[in-house]
Amino acid sequence: MSAIGGIFHLDGRSCEPSSLDALAALLAHRAPDGTTTWSDGPVGLVHGQFMTTPESAHEHQPVVDAPAHVAITFDGRLDNRTELLRELGIDDVDHSSIGDAELTLRLYRALGVDCVGRLLGDFAFAIWDGPLGRLLCARDHLGLKPFCYRVAPDRIAWASEAGALARYDGHIPPANEGMVAEHLSGIITSTRDTVFRDIFRLPPAHVLTADRDGIRLRRYWAPDLRKEIRYRDPDEYVEHLRDLMRRAVAARLRVSGTVGISLSGGVDSSSVAGVAAELCRERSVPATHIEAFSLLASGALDESPFWSQVVERWRLASTTVPVAPLSAGQLADEARFYLDVPNSPLAALTDRMRVCMRERGTRVALTGTGGDDWLGPSPWAYADLLRQGRLGALAHRLRIDAADEWFMGWPAAAKAALWPVLPPVVQSVVRRLLRRGRPPEWVDPAFAARVDLRGRLARHTIDLPHDSLERYDTWHEGISGSSVYINEAIERSSARAGAEMWHPFMDLRVVDFGLALPADERWRDGRAKDLLRRAMSPYLPQAIAERTTSPDGTHLLFEGLEPEGGRALFQGMTSSRLGWVREDALLARFDRATTLYRAGDRRYAYMAITLWRVAAIELWARAMAVETMVQ
């Protein structure tokens, strides 16, 4: 969660210290351990330090190899240090004296650009190679570490946050209206665009190189969606996943002292807590203690009967943070602070927990994020069963799923079964006949046409060979533009709170295993994540291992609109003056959602989600208006 940034003048002009200082100042909230800049001719690097691992306490960035004229600014954590040190032949020194940044720089000197493919972990970095006059930037496989860059004819600048790049030179770029339209529609397809024109994010699993010949992007990794793991003995799946989870959690316990656990009481976070507690007891990791942090809610959101069992079983220190309404204008303040689209009210509630972690002296906390994504089922499993002609199995699964209170409904289930198996030509005809693909009613039609919103949403696909539609959908949703945006927004909030969140289920080894699982290991007779439950049974209280319910916090999303103005938020909108939205449609939608909410009708939930996405863009548009007026 350190801050990285820099500027490279493609025309060879020297980098101005004032520009680097401005960028560093805008990233200072991510750097409680200090900020440093370094420059050499046309390039300058910024590093804001947030120390987490034992090695980071001894590493001062940017790391510069003066004889070789190379330097790096690095944010992240490497999980395969032992293998990399062995590959580089480094075995005659104290490994704790070599930080992850220095290790990455050494690997670059040995392998060049190909070094990125050897790295395992969460990372984003920039390397300046003086002899080649080349900048190399890279982002981890799933985009868990942020990396944005701003392009101008004579330079490229980069930073951990898009808002910092928008502000650092005093010239706020205009809105990227295409990306604004995606946010308004609720479907974010682009993993590269930001809401600013000429400011981009480096997509996950990509490298960027820049020199006097220009800027180039290249994907360095993609999963094999045709691979499937097949064991004769079901227990082999259990042993394989259990081993992977121990390795993934251990890699994230490379922290001196106490590590926090964001513990909800669900299968995922409870599994992480149990594995982490056992590893600490075995003294096989640097971390010595685990402290649970849980939200304390009432009514249907009260999960204390579950997480308290985990705390008791593993005798964990436990801190609770009461769920309380957001303060007035809290998310508007966030939009102004970052000059970016604010987080959702649901995510903002957990900011208090992260602040509590920091106040308790905990810099790193583990989460259960990713368990559903990579080890749970996808509705496109229906399409696989249909395509395979397994109609009895399809009927059996639909019958069980339909009995669940969170069943998607028969129209959506029918679409999940039929739509993926239709040839693209037939899909196109159906869209035209049903007039699908039209922009949402609250998006101004002229605006949607101007930015080609229909064309942008049609990009909601991935071009990878695959044998299983469920496997395709699992990867597609896990790495979608929406997922990348949500991960970045939560990481950004964590940085400001001062507590870094690490996600064992997002370990590439776990992800690769999850993608290759047979469908019946994801879902068995109504039990989602059946394999995970079996593999983690030694770590879970029985009530949690058998738990199939989860609380619905959508009402908090809807209630989160009230501190930002409620209905008044959708009147006199900046977004409307810019020609982006139709206020009349939004007010009608808000009134309808309010009526349903008060009546206890769950149909308000989808409306609440779409209303918040519009509200988030509106709060950012207002922040932009103030910022440009000040300029």
N, C-alpha and C positions, 0 to 999 in steps of 0.2 A: 504494500500500500504506500510505498514511497512515491514521490513525485519525480517524473522525468520530463525533460523538455530540451529544446535546442533550436538553433537556427543555422541553416547552411545557405550561403550565397552562391548560387550556381554560376554567377558571372565572375567569381573570384574576389569580389570586394570583401574587405575585412569585416568581420562581425562586430557590431557596436556593443560595447559593454552595457550601455543604457537599455538596449532592447532585451538583453539577457536578464538584467536586473528586474525589468518590468515583468518578464515572464515568471521569474523566480518568486516575485512578490505575490503574483496571482495564484501561485501553487503552494504558498506558505502554510495554508491550513492542513495540507497533507504531510507536513514535515515538522513534527514536534522536536526532532533531534537536530534541526538545523538545515540550512540550504547552502549549497556551494555552486559556483559557476566556474567554467574553464573555457578558454578560447584559444584558437590557433589559426590565424589567418581567416579564411572564409567561414569557419565553423565555430560554433560555441555550444557547449553542453550545460544543462542545468540538472542538478540532482537535489531533491529534498529528502532527507533521511528519516525513515521510520524503522527503527531497529526491532527485529523480531527473533531471528535465529541467533544462536551463539556466535556464528561466524560474522554476522552483520555488525556486531558490536566492535569488531576490530577492523572493519573495512570502511575506508573513506572514499566516497565517490564524488565526481567521476574518477574511475580508475584509469590511470594513464601509464602506458608503457612508453616512456620517453625515447629509449633507443630505437624502438620499432616505429615510433610516430603513430601509434594507434591509441584510442581511448574509448571508454564505454560509460554510458549511464544506464543503469539496470534497475528495474522494479520487478520483484518476484521472488520465487523460491524454486530451486532445482531439487527434484526428488530422486535423481539418479547420480548423485555426486560420486558415490563409490565407483561406479562403472566408468564415469568420465575421468576420474583421477587415475584409475588403472589404465585407461586407454591412452592417457597422456604420459604415462610412465612416472607419475608423481607419487612416490612411495617413500621418499627419504626425508620428508619434512612433516611438521605438525599440520595435519589437514585443517585444523580449526583456524589456522592463520590464513587460509585461502577462502575468501568469500565467494558467493555465487557469481558476482559480477566479474571478479578476476578469473574465475574458472571458465566462464563463458568467453572472456577475451582470449585466454590461452587457447581454448578450443578453436576460436576463430583464426588465430595465428597458424594453427596446425592444419585446418581444413577449409578455411575461407568461408564462403557463403553456405556451403554444405553443413557447417556446424549446427545450423538450426535444427536439422532433421535428427540430430543426436540428443536433443534436449527433452527432458520430461519434467513437467511441472507447470506452474502458473508464472508467466513471464511476459514482459514487454521491455524492449531495449533498443538502444541506438548505438552503433559503433562507427566511429570515424577512422577511416584508413587514409592517413596522410600521403604515403607513397603512391597510392592509387587515386587519390583525390575523390574517394567514394564514401558515401554514407550508406550504411546497412541498417535497416530497422526490421524488427520481427515481433510477432505477437503469438501467444500460445495457441494450442490446437483448438480450444473452445472459446477463446476470447474472454477469459476470466480477468485478465489484466487489461486495462484500457490503453489505447494508443490512438491519438488523433493527429492529423496533420493538415496544415493550411498551405495552399499552393498559390504562388504569385509568379509572374513571368521571370523574375530574377532570383527567387529564393524559395525554399521550403522551410517551414517551421513546424515543430511537433510538440505535443504535450500530453499529459495524462487526462486533461479535460478540454472539451471543445470551447467552453466559455472563456478559458484563459487565452486560447488562441484568437478568439474573436476580439479580445480587449487589448492584447499586449502592445499593439502598435498605435492605438488610438483611432483606428479606422474599423468600425464595426461592419462586417460584411452583411449584405442583405439576406433576407430569408431564402432558404431553399424551399420554394413553394411545393415542389413535388414531394419532398419528405414531410412537409406540413400536412399535405393531403393524406398521406399514408397514416400519420398519427390520428387525424380526424376520422378516418374511416375505421380505425381500430385494427387494421392489418398492416403491420410494418414488414415489408418484404426485403428492403435493402439492408445489407450488412455493412455497406460502405458509406452511404450518405448520412449527413447530420442535418439539423434544421438550418444550418448556415450554408450559403453558397460558397464554394471553394474551400470549405473545411470538411474533411472526410475522416472516417475511422478506417484504420487498417483492419481488413476483415480477419476473422480468426484463421489460423493456420496459413498466414501469408507473410511473405517478406517484401520489403520495399527497398530498392536500391536507387540512389540518386547520384548523378555526377554531371559534368558539363554537357553530356549528351541527353540529359533529361531524367525523368522519373519513371520507374518500371515496377510493376507488381507481379508477384508470382506465388501461386499456391505451392506450399512445400509438403502438404500431407492431406490425404482424404481417406476415409474409412473404406474397407472392402465390404460392401453391403451384400455381397454374394456368399460370404463366409458364414458357415453355421457350425456350431459346436455340437457334436453328437457323442454322447457317452452311453455305453450299454447299461451301466449301473447308475441309477438316479443319485446315489450318494456321491458320485464323482462330481456332479454339478455343485452339490453342497460344499464339498471340500475345496473345490476350486474357488468358489465365491468367498468362502470364509477366509481362505488364504489371501485373496486379493484385498478384502476389506481390512485385514490386519496390516497389510503392507501400505495401503492407502492412508489409514489412520496414523500409522507409525510415522510416515513421511511428514505428516502435519503436526506431529508432536515434537518436532525438532525446535523446541522452544525451552529456554531455561525457566524453571519455576512452574507457575500455574497456567493452565490452559482452560479457557471457558468452553462451555457447551451450550449452544442455543437449544434448549430442551423443550419440546412441545408436548411430548407424550405419545406421539405417533411412532410407527414402526421405524421410520428412517432415523430420526434424531436419537431415539432410544437405542438403536443398534450402535450408532457411533459412540454414544456415551458409554455403553457397556464395553465395547472393544477398547476404547481409550482408557477406561478405568483399569481394565485388566493389564494393558501394556504398562501403565504406570506402576502397578503393583509388582509386575515382573522386573521393573527397573531396566527395561530394554530400550528405553527412549530417554532423551534429555529431560522432557517434562516430568515433574514430580507429583503434581496434583491436578485434579480436575474439579472445576467448580461449575455447577449447573446454574443457568440463568433462564428463568421462565416467566412468561406473562401471566399475571393473576387476573382472571376475568370472572364474570358471573354468568349465570344462565347457561345457554347452549354452548357458549364459548369456554366454559370452565373445563380445563383439561387437568386440573390438579389431581383428580383421582388416579390419573394415569402416570403423569410425570413424577408424582410423589413416590410411586412404587419403584421407579428407577433410582431415585435419590436414596431411598431406604435400602434397596438391594445392594447398591455399590457404596453406600455410606458416603455420599458426595456432600461437600459443602454446597449450599443452595441459597440463591438469592432470587427473590421474586420482585417483579416490577408491575404495579397495577396498570391495567388498561384504563386510560382516561381520555376524554375528548381532546382533540387537537386544539391548540390555542388559535384565537382569531387571526387569520392572515398568515398562519405558519407556512403554508405551502407557497403563498405569494412571496414571502420572504425568501424561501428556498430558490424560487425562480430568479429573483433579483440577485441573490448571492452568487449562484453559479452561472447566471445568464443562460440557462438551459431549461429544458422541459422538466418540471419537478416530479418527484417520486409520487406514488399513489398514497392515499391516506392510510391504507393498510400497512404499507412498508414504513411510512413515517411513524406509525405507532411503535415499531420495533427500534426506531432510533433511540428512544428512551432507554431501552435495554442495553444498547451499545454504549451509550454514555455512562450507564451504571457500570458496565464492564471496565471502562477506562478509569472511573473513579475508584474501583476496587483494585486497580493496578494490573488488570488483565489486558494484554495487548492483542492476543489472538484468541479467537473462539471458533470451534468447529460447528458445522451445521449438518442437517439432513437433506439439504438441497440436492436435487438430482436423482433421488431414489425413485420417485415416480417416473421421471423422464426416461431413465435408461433401463430400469428393471420392471417397470409396470407395463400393462397392456395398452394397445392402441385400438380404437374402433375399426381401423382398417384390417384388423384380424378377421372381421366379417367378410371382407372382400377376398382375403386369401382362401377362406373356407369355401366361398362360392366359386372361385376360380378353380379350386381343386376338385369341385364336384362333391364335396363332403356336406351334403345338404342336411343330413341328420345331425351332424356335429354343429352346424350353423343354427339349426332350430333349437337344439339343446342349449347353446350358449345364449341365444336371444331370449329364451324362456327364463333362464336364470337372471340375466341382466335386467329384464323387464320388471322383475320383482324388487329390484333395488330402488330405494327412494330417490336416488340421483340418476336414474335411467334417463338417457338423453331424449327419449321420446321416439315413437315409431317412425315419423318422417325422417328424423336425423339418422336413425339406425338404418333405414332403407337406403338413404343416400350414402352412408359409409360402406354399405355392402355393394351397392351397384355402381356408384360413380367411378371409383378407381379402376374398375375393370373395363370401362367403356373406352374405345379408341379415341384419341384426341379429336379426330374429325367429328365423331358422333357427339362428343362433349361440346364442341363448338356449335353444332346445330341445335342441341338442346338449350344451350345458353341463349341463342338467338330466339328460339321459339318461346322460351319462358321469360325472355327479357332480363336474364341474369347479367351480372357484371355492371349493372347501373350503380352510380355512386349513391351512398346513403342519402336519405331525403334531407338531412341537415347540412350536407355539403352543397355549396352553391354550384349549380350545374355548369355555369360558364367557367368557373374556376376549375372544376373537375375536368372539363374538356381542354382547358388551356394547358394543364399540366399532364394531360393524358393519364388520368388516374386509373382508368380501366386497363390501360396497357401496363402501368406500374403494378397493379394488383395481379395481373396475369403472369408476372414474373415469379409468383409464389410457388416455384418448383425448384428442384435440384437436378443436375444432370450427372447422375452417377448410375452405373449399371447395378441392378438389384434383382434378386429372385423372389423376395418377399415384400408384399405391399406394406405389411405391418412394420417391417424393418425400415423400409423407405420412409414411412410416416414418422417413425420414432426419431430418426436422424433429422428429418426435415423440420419437425417441431422443436427438437432440442437445439438446433443451430440456426433457427429462423431469425429474421431481423428483430422480431419482438423479443425473443429470448436474449439476444445480444444486448438490446437496449435495456431490458430489465436487469440483467446482470451488471451492466455498467452503472445504472442508477443506484442500485443497492451498494455497489462498491464505492461509489462517490459519497453516499451518505455515511458509510462506515468510515471512510477516510476523515470526514469532518468530525465524526464522533470520537475518533481516536482508538478504534478497536477493529482489527482486521478479521474478516470472516473467511475461513478456509473450508472447502467442501469435499470431503472424501469421496462422495458418490460421483464427483466430477473429475476424479482421477482418470487419466486416459486409459489406464489398464482396466478399470472397472467399466468404463464406457465401451471399450472395444469388446469386452466380454458380454456386456448387456446386449449390444447390437447383434451378437452372434447366437443369442439364445434361441432355442426352439420356442414356438408360441405357447406350448403347454407348460413351460417353466415360468411364463409371465402371468398366466391366468389358469387356474384349475378349479372348476366347479364353484365359481363365484368368488374365489379368493384371488384378488389381485396381488401381484408380487409374491406368489406362492413360494418360489425358490428363496427369495430373501428371508421370508419368515422361517423357513426350514433351516437355512444356513445360520441365521442369527439366534436361533432358539436357545443356545446356551447363554446368551447375553440378555435375553428379554424376559420380563415377567410374563406369565402365561396370558394374562388379560390383554397385554399389548400385542403379543404374538398373534392372538386371535382377533384382534380389533379390526373391524372393516369399516368403521365410521370415521368421519373427520368433521370438525366444526365448520360451519359456513359463516364467514365473516363479511359477506357481501353487504350486510346492513351497515357495517362500519365504513365501507366505501361510499355508500349513499349519504350517510350521516356526515362524512368528511367534507361534503360540499357546503354544508351550512356555515362552518367557520370562515369560508371563503366568500360568503355572500348568499348562498342558497340560490333561490330563484333570481335574485338581482344579478348574480354572476352572468346570467344569460340575457341581460338587458343592457343596451348601450355598449355592445361588445366591440373591442378593438378588432377582433377577428372578422366581425361583420363589416366594419368600415373598410377593412382591407379586401373585402369581397370573397372571403373564404367560406363563411357559413351563412345559414338562413336562421335568423333569430326566431322567427315565428315557429319553425319546425322544432327548434330546440326547446322553446317555452312549452309547446304542446307536449313534447316528450317528457319534460321535467314534471309537468302537471299530471300526466298519465302515470309516471313512475311514482309520484307522491301518493296518488290515489291507491295504487296497487300496494304500495308499502304499508300504508295505514290499514289496509284491509287484510294484511298478512298474506297477500298473494305473491308467490315466488316469481311471477313473471316480471316483477320490477327489477330483478337482478341484472339481466342483460342490459336493460335500459340504464341502470346505474353505472355499469362498466363503460358504455359508450358515452354517457354524459361526462364521466370523469375524464376520459381521453380528450374530449373537446375542452373541458375546463382547464386541463393541463396546458394545452396549446394557448388558450386565452391568457392564462397567467404568464406564460413566457412572452406572448405578444405584448402584453402590458409592460413587462420588464424591459423588453427591447425598445418600446416607445420611449420610456423614461431614459434609458441609456443613450439613445441617439439624440434625444432632446438635450441632455446634459453636454454631449459632445458639441 
